[in-house]
């Protein structure tokens, strides 16, 4: 994936599981979005999200039902991530300052003994290109009487 994308995911875990956005080829830099079914929370962990020593780590938590599938929408634009927990209507926006320049990868991850049913759709976002109006632009329409 590129550095700007929009994805939707449905996660159906039998235990703790989630998604990992890997931003370096060697996997040393990543943003985790995981379900902690024991605590009933969605956890977004950025402790390993940047190799830049100035970046802050830490994790953010949102209440999340553990007894049914979880629907997410994740919009990433370079160093900004918006995580929409559509199952509950909650939203989290955070910065994570990845340094990796190569294509990013998305991984589904589980803890030992956990199964994860999932469906993911992703769309790469392209930069907006604003073109200047041509010099022969149409004249404005006459005002109505």
N, C-alpha and C positions, 0 to 999 in steps of 0.2 A: 504494500500500500504506500501511497505517497504521504506527504506531511500534512495534508488536509483531506479529511474524509468525513462521511456521515454513515453511521451503521446502525442497524437495528439487530437486536438479539433476543431470542427466547431461550432461557436457561431452565432446565428441568433436572436438578441434581438430586441424588439420594443422600448427599452429605455436603461438606464444604467443597466448593468448586468455584470456578470463575474464568475470566478472560485475562490475558496478559498481552499488552502492547509492547513488543520488543523493538527498540529503536537503534540498536547497534548490532553489527554482524556477529559479534561474539556473545551476545545475549547478556552483557554485563549491565545494560541500562534498560529498564522496563517500568511500565506503569501497570499495577495490578488492580483489577476490578473484580472483587470476589464476594461470594455469598458466605457468610458465617451463619450457618443454619442453627447452631447451638445458641448464639446470641440473638438470632432473628434480625440480622443486620446485613446491609450491603456495605462493604468496606472498599474505599478507594485509597490505595497505599502508594505513596510516592517516595518512599524511602530509597528506592533504587532507580527513580525516574530520571535522574540527571547525574552525569559524571562531573559536572561543574561544581566545584566546592562552594560556590556562593548560593547555590540553589537550596531551598528548604525541603526537608523531608516531611515525614508525618503522615498520618492517615485521617481520613474523614469517614464518618459513619452515618448511615441513614437507616431507620427502622424498615424492615422488609419482612413480609410474611414468609415463613419457611415451609408452609404446608401446600403451596401451589406454585405453578410455573412463574418465573419472573421475567418481565418484559423490560428491556432497556433500549434507550436510544443514546448513542454516543456521538457527539460532534467534536472533531478535533481540527484545530487550525494552528498548526506549527507548535506553539507552546501553551495553547489554551485548550482545555477539555471541558465540555459540558456533558454531564451525565444525567440523563432524564430517566428516573425510575418510574416508568409509565404505569407499572402495576399499582403504585400508590400516589402518583402525581407529584412526587418530590423531584427537585432539581439541585444539582451541585455543579458549581463552576470553579475551576482551579487552574493554576499555572503549574507547569512541570518542567520546563526548560531542557528538553532533550538535546544532546549534542550530536547524535548520530545523523549522518547525511545520506546513508544508503537507504534503499527501500526498507520500510518498516514491515514487521510481521505481526499477525494476531494469532495467539495460541489459546486453545481451550485447555484448562488445567484442572486437576482434581487432587484430593488427598488420597492416600492409600485406602483401598476398599470402597471408594466412592465411584458411582457411575454418573455421567453427565450427558443427558440428552440436550442437544442444542440445535438451533437454526440461526444462521447469521447472514444478513445481507449487507453489503458495503458498497458505497458509491464514492469514487474519488471526486473531490471538489477542485475545480479549476479556478485560477485567478480571474477576477473580473477585469475585463479590458474595456476601458472607456475610450471611445473614439471621438475626436473633436468633430463638430459639425463641418461639413464641407463649406467652401466659400460661396457656393451657389445655392445655399439653403433656401427652401421654399419661403416665400414671403408670408407674413402672418395673414390669416383670413380676415376679411373685413368684419367689423363689429356688426351685430344685428341691430336693426333700428329700434 
